[in-house]
Amino acid sequence: MAGPYFSNHYNNINTTTGVGYDARATGQYIAPTNYGETNIKVKKARVVLPAGADLGGDGDIIWLFDIKSGDCPYEMWFSCDANMGATSAFNIGLYKSSTTSTIGALIDEDIYGAEDISAKVTRVDSMTTAGGLLDEHRGYPAWEQAAIGAASYTEDPHETWTIAATATGAIAATDGICVISVEMWYGSTS
């Protein structure tokens, strides 16, 4: 008989390589508080661009909301109406938080999705559409998800990060008011 095998509640399993799945930690191992015992929360951002308002083009950023690097995203729901133009697209990613009107340093531009918004998008979960995240990465702390993408974290930096939508081309509101909505379901220990 093989085993026993253990979840991350019994050992400090490396979530990238799986090292530790077959051994229980020696001594008293206490799982981090972001495993299992979390409060499920929802953050939702709504962006309204007035009729005729254009985003300048590639690289323009819409700040959506802040999360903690230790929060555990499960789902990233995206929707928009059909008023954004023929070649519009957004990446949904992570930046360091900033207290000024300039966005902080880039962590990963598309870790939470790449959405073509040239037509109406009705509430799609964009979490695994780009950035390297797979379904099994849902619920990992944001810093671990970032490390799966473009970042290189080995532990929680205990920072506040900004979820932002970055334009990948010129975006022109073609038919009047344009509404974009992003909501994140996540686990939090606070």
Backbone as JSON Lines, residues from 0, in Angstrom:
{"i":0,"aa":"M","n":[0.85,-1.19,0.0],"ca":[0.0,0.0,0.0],"c":[0.88,1.24,0.0]}
{"i":1,"aa":"A","n":[0.63,2.15,-0.92],"ca":[1.38,3.4,-0.99],"c":[0.8,4.4,0.0]}
{"i":2,"aa":"G","n":[1.56,5.46,0.22],"ca":[1.06,6.53,1.09],"c":[1.47,6.35,2.52]}
{"i":3,"aa":"P","n":[0.98,7.1,3.42],"ca":[-0.08,8.11,3.22],"c":[0.46,9.35,2.52]}
{"i":4,"aa":"Y","n":[-0.49,10.16,2.0],"ca":[-0.16,11.42,1.34],"c":[-0.86,12.54,2.09]}
{"i":5,"aa":"F","n":[-0.3,13.75,2.01],"ca":[-0.77,14.85,2.86],"c":[-1.06,16.11,2.06]}
{"i":6,"aa":"S","n":[-2.07,16.84,2.51],"ca":[-2.4,18.14,1.91],"c":[-1.54,19.21,2.56]}
{"i":7,"aa":"N","n":[-1.74,20.45,2.1],"ca":[-1.0,21.57,2.67],"c":[-1.42,21.91,4.1]}
{"i":8,"aa":"H","n":[-2.4,21.2,4.64],"ca":[-2.77,21.4,6.04],"c":[-1.86,20.63,6.99]}
{"i":9,"aa":"Y","n":[-1.08,19.69,6.44],"ca":[-0.22,18.85,7.26],"c":[1.26,19.04,7.0]}
{"i":10,"aa":"N","n":[1.6,19.72,5.94],"ca":[3.0,19.91,5.62],"c":[3.14,21.16,4.76]}
{"i":11,"aa":"N","n":[4.3,21.75,4.77],"ca":[4.57,22.94,3.98],"c":[4.9,22.52,2.56]}
{"i":12,"aa":"I","n":[3.88,22.16,1.79],"ca":[4.05,21.64,0.44],"c":[4.43,22.77,-0.5]}
{"i":13,"aa":"N","n":[5.45,22.52,-1.32],"ca":[5.82,23.45,-2.35],"c":[4.75,23.37,-3.42]}
{"i":14,"aa":"T","n":[3.99,24.44,-3.61],"ca":[2.84,24.4,-4.5],"c":[3.23,24.38,-5.96]}
{"i":15,"aa":"T","n":[4.47,24.65,-6.28],"ca":[4.91,24.58,-7.67],"c":[5.38,23.19,-8.03]}
{"i":16,"aa":"T","n":[6.19,22.58,-7.17],"ca":[6.78,21.28,-7.49],"c":[6.07,20.12,-6.82]}
{"i":17,"aa":"G","n":[5.29,20.38,-5.77],"ca":[4.61,19.31,-5.03],"c":[5.48,18.67,-3.97]}
{"i":18,"aa":"V","n":[6.72,19.16,-3.81],"ca":[7.61,18.57,-2.81],"c":[6.95,18.66,-1.44]}
{"i":19,"aa":"G","n":[6.89,17.54,-0.74],"ca":[6.32,17.5,0.6],"c":[4.98,16.8,0.67]}
{"i":20,"aa":"Y","n":[4.41,16.39,-0.46],"ca":[3.09,15.76,-0.45],"c":[3.08,14.41,0.26]}
{"i":21,"aa":"D","n":[4.24,13.77,0.34],"ca":[4.28,12.39,0.86],"c":[4.89,12.28,2.24]}
{"i":22,"aa":"A","n":[5.03,13.39,2.95],"ca":[5.6,13.33,4.3],"c":[4.9,14.33,5.2]}
{"i":23,"aa":"R","n":[4.56,13.87,6.38],"ca":[3.97,14.79,7.36],"c":[5.1,15.54,8.03]}
{"i":24,"aa":"A","n":[4.88,16.82,8.29],"ca":[5.91,17.63,8.92],"c":[6.25,17.06,10.29]}
{"i":25,"aa":"T","n":[7.52,17.14,10.65],"ca":[7.93,16.69,11.99],"c":[7.62,17.79,12.97]}
{"i":26,"aa":"G","n":[7.4,17.42,14.21],"ca":[7.04,18.4,15.22],"c":[5.61,18.86,14.99]}
{"i":27,"aa":"Q","n":[5.28,20.01,15.54],"ca":[3.92,20.52,15.39],"c":[3.88,21.49,14.23]}
{"i":28,"aa":"Y","n":[3.31,21.06,13.13],"ca":[3.16,21.92,11.96],"c":[1.8,22.57,12.03]}
{"i":29,"aa":"I","n":[1.77,23.89,11.91],"ca":[0.51,24.62,11.89],"c":[0.38,25.26,10.51]}
{"i":30,"aa":"A","n":[-0.66,24.89,9.8],"ca":[-0.87,25.44,8.46],"c":[-1.04,26.94,8.55]}
{"i":31,"aa":"P","n":[-0.51,27.69,7.58],"ca":[-0.71,29.14,7.57],"c":[-2.2,29.48,7.61]}
{"i":32,"aa":"T","n":[-2.51,30.64,8.15],"ca":[-3.92,31.0,8.33],"c":[-4.65,31.18,7.01]}
{"i":33,"aa":"N","n":[-3.94,31.36,5.91],"ca":[-4.66,31.52,4.65],"c":[-5.04,30.18,4.02]}
{"i":34,"aa":"Y","n":[-4.77,29.06,4.69],"ca":[-5.18,27.74,4.22],"c":[-6.41,27.31,5.0]}
{"i":35,"aa":"G","n":[-7.49,27.09,4.32],"ca":[-8.66,26.51,4.96],"c":[-9.53,27.49,5.71]}
{"i":36,"aa":"E","n":[-9.02,28.16,6.67],"ca":[-9.82,29.01,7.55],"c":[-9.86,30.45,7.03]}
{"i":37,"aa":"T","n":[-10.44,30.66,5.88],"ca":[-10.51,32.0,5.33],"c":[-11.94,32.49,5.27]}
{"i":38,"aa":"N","n":[-12.08,33.78,5.18],"ca":[-13.37,34.39,4.94],"c":[-13.46,34.65,3.44]}
{"i":39,"aa":"I","n":[-14.51,34.19,2.79],"ca":[-14.69,34.46,1.37],"c":[-15.24,35.88,1.23]}
{"i":40,"aa":"K","n":[-14.56,36.67,0.43],"ca":[-14.96,38.05,0.2],"c":[-15.09,38.3,-1.29]}
{"i":41,"aa":"V","n":[-15.77,39.38,-1.63],"ca":[-15.93,39.78,-3.02],"c":[-15.59,41.26,-3.12]}
{"i":42,"aa":"K","n":[-14.77,41.58,-4.1],"ca":[-14.52,42.99,-4.43],"c":[-15.0,43.19,-5.85]}
{"i":43,"aa":"K","n":[-15.69,44.31,-6.09],"ca":[-16.21,44.58,-7.41],"c":[-15.89,46.02,-7.79]}
{"i":44,"aa":"A","n":[-15.38,46.17,-9.01],"ca":[-15.1,47.51,-9.54],"c":[-15.94,47.71,-10.78]}
{"i":45,"aa":"R","n":[-16.46,48.91,-10.91],"ca":[-17.26,49.27,-12.08],"c":[-16.65,50.53,-12.66]}
{"i":46,"aa":"V","n":[-16.32,50.49,-13.95],"ca":[-15.73,51.63,-14.64],"c":[-16.71,52.09,-15.71]}
{"i":47,"aa":"V","n":[-17.01,53.39,-15.71],"ca":[-17.9,53.95,-16.71],"c":[-17.12,55.0,-17.49]}
{"i":48,"aa":"L","n":[-16.97,54.75,-18.8],"ca":[-16.33,55.73,-19.67],"c":[-17.43,56.51,-20.38]}
{"i":49,"aa":"P","n":[-17.42,57.84,-20.29],"ca":[-18.46,58.64,-20.94],"c":[-18.43,58.48,-22.45]}
{"i":50,"aa":"A","n":[-19.52,58.82,-23.09],"ca":[-19.61,58.77,-24.55],"c":[-18.48,59.58,-25.16]}
{"i":51,"aa":"G","n":[-17.78,58.99,-26.12],"ca":[-16.7,59.7,-26.8],"c":[-15.38,59.71,-26.05]}
{"i":52,"aa":"A","n":[-15.33,59.17,-24.83],"ca":[-14.07,59.15,-24.08],"c":[-13.19,58.02,-24.62]}
{"i":53,"aa":"D","n":[-11.95,58.34,-24.87],"ca":[-11.02,57.34,-25.39],"c":[-9.89,57.14,-24.38]}
{"i":54,"aa":"L","n":[-9.45,55.89,-24.28],"ca":[-8.18,55.65,-23.62],"c":[-7.14,55.79,-24.7]}
{"i":55,"aa":"G","n":[-6.03,56.4,-24.37],"ca":[-5.03,56.75,-25.36],"c":[-4.46,55.59,-26.16]}
{"i":56,"aa":"G","n":[-4.32,54.45,-25.55],"ca":[-3.78,53.32,-26.31],"c":[-3.06,52.31,-25.46]}
{"i":57,"aa":"D","n":[-2.18,51.58,-26.11],"ca":[-1.45,50.49,-25.48],"c":[-0.77,50.98,-24.19]}
{"i":58,"aa":"G","n":[-1.03,50.27,-23.1],"ca":[-0.38,50.6,-21.84],"c":[-1.2,51.48,-20.91]}
{"i":59,"aa":"D","n":[-2.31,52.03,-21.37],"ca":[-3.16,52.82,-20.47],"c":[-3.74,51.89,-19.41]}
{"i":60,"aa":"I","n":[-3.8,52.37,-18.18],"ca":[-4.15,51.52,-17.04],"c":[-5.38,52.07,-16.33]}
{"i":61,"aa":"I","n":[-6.32,51.17,-16.03],"ca":[-7.46,51.5,-15.17],"c":[-7.25,50.78,-13.84]}
{"i":62,"aa":"W","n":[-7.13,51.53,-12.77],"ca":[-6.99,50.94,-11.44],"c":[-8.35,50.38,-11.04]}
{"i":63,"aa":"L","n":[-8.41,49.15,-10.55],"ca":[-9.68,48.53,-10.19],"c":[-9.87,48.47,-8.68]}
{"i":64,"aa":"F","n":[-9.03,47.74,-7.96],"ca":[-9.13,47.66,-6.49],"c":[-7.84,47.09,-5.93]}
{"i":65,"aa":"D","n":[-7.68,47.23,-4.61],"ca":[-6.49,46.72,-3.92],"c":[-6.78,45.41,-3.21]}
{"i":66,"aa":"I","n":[-5.75,44.56,-3.14],"ca":[-5.8,43.34,-2.34],"c":[-4.49,43.24,-1.57]}
{"i":67,"aa":"K","n":[-4.45,42.36,-0.61],"ca":[-3.22,42.05,0.11],"c":[-2.49,40.93,-0.61]}
{"i":68,"aa":"S","n":[-1.18,40.92,-0.55],"ca":[-0.4,39.88,-1.23],"c":[-0.7,38.49,-0.68]}
{"i":69,"aa":"G","n":[-1.23,38.4,0.54],"ca":[-1.58,37.12,1.14],"c":[-3.02,36.68,0.89]}
{"i":70,"aa":"D","n":[-3.83,37.55,0.25],"ca":[-5.2,37.14,-0.1],"c":[-5.15,36.03,-1.14]}
{"i":71,"aa":"C","n":[-6.21,35.23,-1.19],"ca":[-6.22,34.02,-2.04],"c":[-7.33,34.09,-3.09]}
{"i":72,"aa":"P","n":[-7.04,34.65,-4.27],"ca":[-8.06,34.75,-5.32],"c":[-8.52,33.39,-5.85]}
{"i":73,"aa":"Y","n":[-9.85,33.26,-6.0],"ca":[-10.45,32.05,-6.57],"c":[-11.03,32.29,-7.95]}
{"i":74,"aa":"E","n":[-11.66,33.45,-8.13],"ca":[-12.34,33.76,-9.39],"c":[-12.15,35.23,-9.72]}
{"i":75,"aa":"M","n":[-12.05,35.54,-11.02],"ca":[-11.96,36.92,-11.5],"c":[-12.98,37.07,-12.62]}
{"i":76,"aa":"W","n":[-14.13,37.66,-12.3],"ca":[-15.24,37.79,-13.26],"c":[-15.15,39.12,-13.98]}
{"i":77,"aa":"F","n":[-15.25,39.06,-15.3],"ca":[-15.11,40.24,-16.15],"c":[-16.34,40.37,-17.03]}
{"i":78,"aa":"S","n":[-16.81,41.6,-17.21],"ca":[-17.89,41.85,-18.16],"c":[-17.8,43.27,-18.68]}
{"i":79,"aa":"C","n":[-18.34,43.48,-19.88],"ca":[-18.42,44.84,-20.43],"c":[-19.52,44.87,-21.49]}
{"i":80,"aa":"D","n":[-20.0,46.08,-21.77],"ca":[-20.99,46.2,-22.83],"c":[-20.27,46.2,-24.18]}
{"i":81,"aa":"A","n":[-21.0,46.42,-25.25],"ca":[-20.43,46.28,-26.6],"c":[-19.95,47.6,-27.18]}
{"i":82,"aa":"N","n":[-19.57,48.55,-26.35],"ca":[-19.29,49.9,-26.85],"c":[-17.81,50.26,-26.91]}
{"i":83,"aa":"M","n":[-16.91,49.3,-26.97],"ca":[-15.49,49.63,-26.82],"c":[-14.68,49.67,-28.1]}
{"i":84,"aa":"G","n":[-15.21,49.38,-29.25],"ca":[-14.42,49.47,-30.47],"c":[-13.96,48.11,-30.97]}
{"i":85,"aa":"A","n":[-13.49,48.07,-32.21],"ca":[-13.26,46.81,-32.9],"c":[-12.03,46.04,-32.44]}
{"i":86,"aa":"T","n":[-11.02,46.69,-31.93],"ca":[-9.78,45.97,-31.6],"c":[-9.4,46.11,-30.14]}
{"i":87,"aa":"S","n":[-10.36,46.35,-29.29],"ca":[-10.07,46.62,-27.88],"c":[-9.77,45.35,-27.1]}
{"i":88,"aa":"A","n":[-8.83,45.46,-26.18],"ca":[-8.5,44.33,-25.3],"c":[-7.87,44.86,-24.02]}
{"i":89,"aa":"F","n":[-8.03,44.1,-22.94],"ca":[-7.43,44.42,-21.65],"c":[-6.69,43.22,-21.1]}
{"i":90,"aa":"N","n":[-5.59,43.48,-20.42],"ca":[-4.96,42.49,-19.55],"c":[-5.34,42.86,-18.13]}
{"i":91,"aa":"I","n":[-5.59,41.86,-17.28],"ca":[-5.92,42.11,-15.88],"c":[-4.77,41.57,-15.04]}
{"i":92,"aa":"G","n":[-4.13,42.46,-14.31],"ca":[-2.92,42.05,-13.61],"c":[-2.68,42.77,-12.3]}
{"i":93,"aa":"L","n":[-1.46,42.62,-11.8],"ca":[-1.06,43.1,-10.48],"c":[0.03,44.17,-10.58]}
{"i":94,"aa":"Y","n":[-0.14,45.2,-9.77],"ca":[0.86,46.25,-9.61],"c":[1.04,46.48,-8.11]}
{"i":95,"aa":"K","n":[2.19,47.0,-7.72],"ca":[2.35,47.41,-6.33],"c":[1.44,48.6,-6.1]}
{"i":96,"aa":"S","n":[0.91,48.7,-4.9],"ca":[0.0,49.78,-4.56],"c":[0.77,51.1,-4.47]}
{"i":97,"aa":"S","n":[0.06,52.17,-4.69],"ca":[0.67,53.5,-4.64],"c":[-0.28,54.46,-3.95]}
{"i":98,"aa":"T","n":[0.27,55.43,-3.26],"ca":[-0.55,56.45,-2.6],"c":[-0.64,57.72,-3.43]}
{"i":99,"aa":"T","n":[-0.01,57.71,-4.62],"ca":[-0.09,58.86,-5.51],"c":[-1.01,58.48,-6.68]}
{"i":100,"aa":"S","n":[-1.12,59.38,-7.65],"ca":[-1.95,59.07,-8.82],"c":[-1.16,58.35,-9.91]}
{"i":101,"aa":"T","n":[0.04,57.87,-9.59],"ca":[0.84,57.07,-10.5],"c":[0.84,55.63,-10.0]}
{"i":102,"aa":"I","n":[0.53,54.69,-10.88],"ca":[0.47,53.28,-10.49],"c":[1.84,52.82,-10.01]}
{"i":103,"aa":"G","n":[1.85,51.87,-9.09],"ca":[3.1,51.33,-8.57],"c":[3.79,50.42,-9.58]}
{"i":104,"aa":"A","n":[4.88,49.8,-9.14],"ca":[5.68,48.94,-10.01],"c":[4.88,47.73,-10.49]}
{"i":105,"aa":"L","n":[5.1,47.35,-11.74],"ca":[4.44,46.2,-12.33],"c":[4.91,44.91,-11.66]}
{"i":106,"aa":"I","n":[3.94,44.05,-11.29],"ca":[4.25,42.71,-10.78],"c":[4.02,41.71,-11.9]}
{"i":107,"aa":"D","n":[2.82,41.7,-12.49],"ca":[2.49,40.82,-13.62],"c":[1.27,41.41,-14.32]}
{"i":108,"aa":"E","n":[1.42,41.83,-15.57],"ca":[0.36,42.57,-16.27],"c":[-0.87,41.74,-16.59]}
{"i":109,"aa":"D","n":[-0.71,40.42,-16.82],"ca":[-1.87,39.64,-17.27],"c":[-2.1,38.37,-16.44]}
{"i":110,"aa":"I","n":[-1.67,38.37,-15.2],"ca":[-1.8,37.16,-14.37],"c":[-3.26,36.74,-14.2]}
{"i":111,"aa":"Y","n":[-4.2,37.68,-14.22],"ca":[-5.61,37.35,-14.01],"c":[-6.46,37.47,-15.28]}
{"i":112,"aa":"G","n":[-5.84,37.48,-16.43],"ca":[-6.63,37.38,-17.64],"c":[-6.25,38.33,-18.74]}
{"i":113,"aa":"A","n":[-6.65,37.97,-19.92],"ca":[-6.55,38.8,-21.12],"c":[-7.9,38.73,-21.79]}
{"i":114,"aa":"E","n":[-8.6,39.84,-21.86],"ca":[-9.97,39.85,-22.37],"c":[-10.1,40.7,-23.61]}
{"i":115,"aa":"D","n":[-10.61,40.11,-24.67],"ca":[-10.96,40.82,-25.89],"c":[-12.31,41.49,-25.63]}
{"i":116,"aa":"I","n":[-12.33,42.81,-25.72],"ca":[-13.58,43.51,-25.42],"c":[-14.14,44.21,-26.65]}
{"i":117,"aa":"S","n":[-13.85,43.66,-27.83],"ca":[-14.38,44.25,-29.07],"c":[-15.87,43.97,-29.24]}
{"i":118,"aa":"A","n":[-16.4,43.06,-28.46],"ca":[-17.83,42.77,-28.45],"c":[-18.27,42.63,-27.0]}
{"i":119,"aa":"K","n":[-19.55,42.56,-26.79],"ca":[-20.08,42.43,-25.44],"c":[-19.51,41.17,-24.77]}
{"i":120,"aa":"V","n":[-19.08,41.32,-23.52],"ca":[-18.59,40.19,-22.72],"c":[-19.53,40.06,-21.53]}
{"i":121,"aa":"T","n":[-20.19,38.93,-21.41],"ca":[-21.15,38.73,-20.34],"c":[-20.55,37.84,-19.25]}
{"i":122,"aa":"R","n":[-20.06,38.45,-18.21],"ca":[-19.58,37.8,-16.99],"c":[-18.84,36.49,-17.24]}
{"i":123,"aa":"V","n":[-17.59,36.6,-17.64],"ca":[-16.74,35.43,-17.84],"c":[-15.66,35.4,-16.76]}
{"i":124,"aa":"D","n":[-15.3,34.21,-16.33],"ca":[-14.22,34.05,-15.35],"c":[-12.91,34.07,-16.12]}
{"i":125,"aa":"S","n":[-12.17,35.16,-16.0],"ca":[-10.95,35.35,-16.79],"c":[-9.7,34.86,-16.09]}
{"i":126,"aa":"M","n":[-9.84,34.24,-14.92],"ca":[-8.68,33.92,-14.09],"c":[-7.64,33.07,-14.8]}
{"i":127,"aa":"T","n":[-8.04,32.17,-15.67],"ca":[-7.07,31.27,-16.29],"c":[-6.9,31.52,-17.79]}
{"i":128,"aa":"T","n":[-7.26,32.73,-18.26],"ca":[-7.17,33.0,-19.69],"c":[-5.79,33.47,-20.13]}
{"i":129,"aa":"A","n":[-4.91,33.8,-19.22],"ca":[-3.55,34.24,-19.55],"c":[-2.7,34.15,-18.29]}
{"i":130,"aa":"G","n":[-1.44,34.49,-18.39],"ca":[-0.6,34.61,-17.21],"c":[-0.09,33.31,-16.61]}
{"i":131,"aa":"G","n":[-0.51,32.17,-17.14],"ca":[0.03,30.9,-16.65],"c":[-0.75,30.23,-15.54]}
{"i":132,"aa":"L","n":[-1.83,30.84,-15.04],"ca":[-2.6,30.21,-13.97],"c":[-3.5,29.12,-14.54]}
{"i":133,"aa":"L","n":[-3.58,28.02,-13.82],"ca":[-4.48,26.92,-14.15],"c":[-5.54,26.81,-13.07]}
{"i":134,"aa":"D","n":[-6.56,25.99,-13.29],"ca":[-7.61,25.84,-12.29],"c":[-7.06,25.44,-10.92]}
{"i":135,"aa":"E","n":[-6.03,24.61,-10.9],"ca":[-5.51,24.17,-9.6],"c":[-4.8,25.28,-8.83]}
{"i":136,"aa":"H","n":[-4.55,26.43,-9.46],"ca":[-3.91,27.55,-8.77],"c":[-4.93,28.46,-8.09]}
{"i":137,"aa":"R","n":[-6.21,28.18,-8.28],"ca":[-7.25,28.97,-7.62],"c":[-7.11,28.78,-6.11]}
{"i":138,"aa":"G","n":[-7.15,29.88,-5.37],"ca":[-7.06,29.81,-3.93],"c":[-5.64,29.88,-3.39]}
{"i":139,"aa":"Y","n":[-4.64,29.85,-4.26],"ca":[-3.27,30.1,-3.8],"c":[-3.19,31.56,-3.37]}
{"i":140,"aa":"P","n":[-2.33,31.89,-2.43],"ca":[-2.13,33.31,-2.1],"c":[-1.67,34.08,-3.34]}
{"i":141,"aa":"A","n":[-2.05,35.34,-3.42],"ca":[-1.73,36.15,-4.6],"c":[-0.23,36.17,-4.9]}
{"i":142,"aa":"W","n":[0.6,36.18,-3.86],"ca":[2.04,36.21,-4.11],"c":[2.52,34.91,-4.77]}
{"i":143,"aa":"E","n":[1.89,33.77,-4.43],"ca":[2.25,32.5,-5.08],"c":[1.74,32.49,-6.52]}
{"i":144,"aa":"Q","n":[0.54,33.03,-6.74],"ca":[0.03,33.12,-8.1],"c":[0.95,34.0,-8.95]}
{"i":145,"aa":"A","n":[1.41,35.11,-8.37],"ca":[2.32,36.0,-9.09],"c":[3.62,35.28,-9.44]}
{"i":146,"aa":"A","n":[4.1,34.42,-8.54],"ca":[5.34,33.68,-8.79],"c":[5.16,32.64,-9.9]}
{"i":147,"aa":"I","n":[3.93,32.15,-10.1],"ca":[3.66,31.24,-11.21],"c":[3.73,32.02,-12.52]}
{"i":148,"aa":"G","n":[3.35,33.28,-12.46],"ca":[3.42,34.15,-13.64],"c":[4.81,34.74,-13.81]}
{"i":149,"aa":"A","n":[4.89,36.05,-13.91],"ca":[6.14,36.73,-14.26],"c":[6.99,37.12,-13.05]}
{"i":150,"aa":"A","n":[6.43,37.08,-11.86],"ca":[7.17,37.54,-10.67],"c":[8.03,36.42,-10.09]}
{"i":151,"aa":"S","n":[8.85,36.76,-9.11],"ca":[9.75,35.75,-8.53],"c":[9.74,35.81,-7.0]}
{"i":152,"aa":"Y","n":[8.56,35.72,-6.41],"ca":[8.44,35.72,-4.96],"c":[8.66,34.33,-4.39]}
{"i":153,"aa":"T","n":[9.32,34.25,-3.23],"ca":[9.49,32.97,-2.53],"c":[8.78,32.98,-1.19]}
{"i":154,"aa":"E","n":[8.27,34.14,-0.8],"ca":[7.48,34.25,0.43],"c":[6.59,35.48,0.33]}
{"i":155,"aa":"D","n":[5.62,35.55,1.22],"ca":[4.66,36.65,1.21],"c":[5.38,37.94,1.6]}
{"i":156,"aa":"P","n":[5.36,38.96,0.72],"ca":[6.0,40.23,1.07],"c":[5.14,41.11,2.0]}
{"i":157,"aa":"H","n":[3.92,40.67,2.3],"ca":[3.0,41.42,3.16],"c":[2.8,42.85,2.66]}
{"i":158,"aa":"E","n":[2.4,42.94,1.37],"ca":[2.2,44.23,0.74],"c":[0.75,44.38,0.27]}
{"i":159,"aa":"T","n":[0.38,45.61,-0.02],"ca":[-0.89,45.88,-0.68],"c":[-0.61,46.0,-2.16]}
{"i":160,"aa":"W","n":[-1.41,45.29,-2.98],"ca":[-1.24,45.3,-4.42],"c":[-2.5,45.81,-5.08]}
{"i":161,"aa":"T","n":[-2.37,46.37,-6.27],"ca":[-3.5,46.89,-7.03],"c":[-3.81,45.97,-8.21]}
{"i":162,"aa":"I","n":[-5.06,45.56,-8.32],"ca":[-5.54,44.86,-9.51],"c":[-5.9,45.95,-10.52]}
{"i":163,"aa":"A","n":[-5.37,45.82,-11.73],"ca":[-5.6,46.85,-12.74],"c":[-5.84,46.21,-14.1]}
{"i":164,"aa":"A","n":[-6.58,46.94,-14.94],"ca":[-6.8,46.54,-16.33],"c":[-5.91,47.41,-17.2]}
{"i":165,"aa":"T","n":[-5.07,46.78,-18.01],"ca":[-4.13,47.5,-18.87],"c":[-4.55,47.31,-20.33]}
{"i":166,"aa":"A","n":[-4.75,48.43,-21.03],"ca":[-5.14,48.37,-22.43],"c":[-3.99,47.82,-23.27]}
{"i":167,"aa":"T","n":[-4.33,46.99,-24.25],"ca":[-3.31,46.44,-25.15],"c":[-3.38,47.08,-26.53]}
{"i":168,"aa":"G","n":[-4.15,48.13,-26.66],"ca":[-4.27,48.85,-27.93],"c":[-5.18,50.05,-27.72]}
{"i":169,"aa":"A","n":[-5.38,50.84,-28.77],"ca":[-6.25,52.01,-28.66],"c":[-7.67,51.56,-28.36]}
{"i":170,"aa":"I","n":[-8.29,52.26,-27.42],"ca":[-9.65,51.92,-27.02],"c":[-10.51,53.16,-27.2]}
{"i":171,"aa":"A","n":[-11.51,53.06,-28.07],"ca":[-12.4,54.18,-28.34],"c":[-13.82,53.77,-28.03]}
{"i":172,"aa":"A","n":[-14.5,54.55,-27.21],"ca":[-15.91,54.27,-26.91],"c":[-16.72,54.62,-28.14]}
{"i":173,"aa":"T","n":[-17.21,53.63,-28.86],"ca":[-17.81,53.85,-30.18],"c":[-19.29,54.21,-30.14]}
{"i":174,"aa":"D","n":[-20.02,53.68,-29.19],"ca":[-21.47,53.84,-29.23],"c":[-22.04,54.5,-27.98]}
{"i":175,"aa":"G","n":[-21.3,55.34,-27.35],"ca":[-21.82,55.99,-26.16],"c":[-21.14,55.51,-24.91]}
{"i":176,"aa":"I","n":[-21.83,55.56,-23.82],"ca":[-21.27,55.2,-22.53],"c":[-20.81,53.74,-22.55]}
{"i":177,"aa":"C","n":[-19.63,53.49,-22.03],"ca":[-19.08,52.13,-21.95],"c":[-18.93,51.74,-20.48]}
{"i":178,"aa":"V","n":[-19.42,50.56,-20.14],"ca":[-19.37,50.09,-18.75],"c":[-18.55,48.8,-18.69]}
{"i":179,"aa":"I","n":[-17.57,48.78,-17.8],"ca":[-16.72,47.61,-17.56],"c":[-16.89,47.22,-16.1]}
{"i":180,"aa":"S","n":[-17.01,45.93,-15.84],"ca":[-17.16,45.44,-14.48],"c":[-16.18,44.29,-14.24]}
{"i":181,"aa":"V","n":[-15.48,44.35,-13.11],"ca":[-14.57,43.27,-12.7],"c":[-14.87,42.95,-11.25]}
{"i":182,"aa":"E","n":[-15.05,41.67,-10.97],"ca":[-15.25,41.27,-9.57],"c":[-14.36,40.09,-9.24]}
{"i":183,"aa":"M","n":[-13.79,40.12,-8.06],"ca":[-12.91,39.06,-7.61],"c":[-13.47,38.42,-6.36]}
{"i":184,"aa":"W","n":[-13.57,37.08,-6.37],"ca":[-13.92,36.29,-5.2],"c":[-12.61,35.76,-4.64]}
{"i":185,"aa":"Y","n":[-12.38,35.98,-3.35],"ca":[-11.08,35.62,-2.77],"c":[-11.23,35.26,-1.3]}
{"i":186,"aa":"G","n":[-10.27,34.51,-0.83],"ca":[-10.19,34.19,0.59],"c":[-9.28,35.19,1.28]}
{"i":187,"aa":"S","n":[-9.67,35.6,2.47],"ca":[-8.87,36.58,3.22],"c":[-8.91,36.21,4.69]}
{"i":188,"aa":"T","n":[-7.81,36.42,5.37],"ca":[-7.76,36.15,6.81],"c":[-8.08,37.39,7.61]}
{"i":189,"aa":"S","n":[-8.33,38.52,6.92],"ca":[-8.66,39.75,7.67],"c":[-10.13,40.06,7.58]}
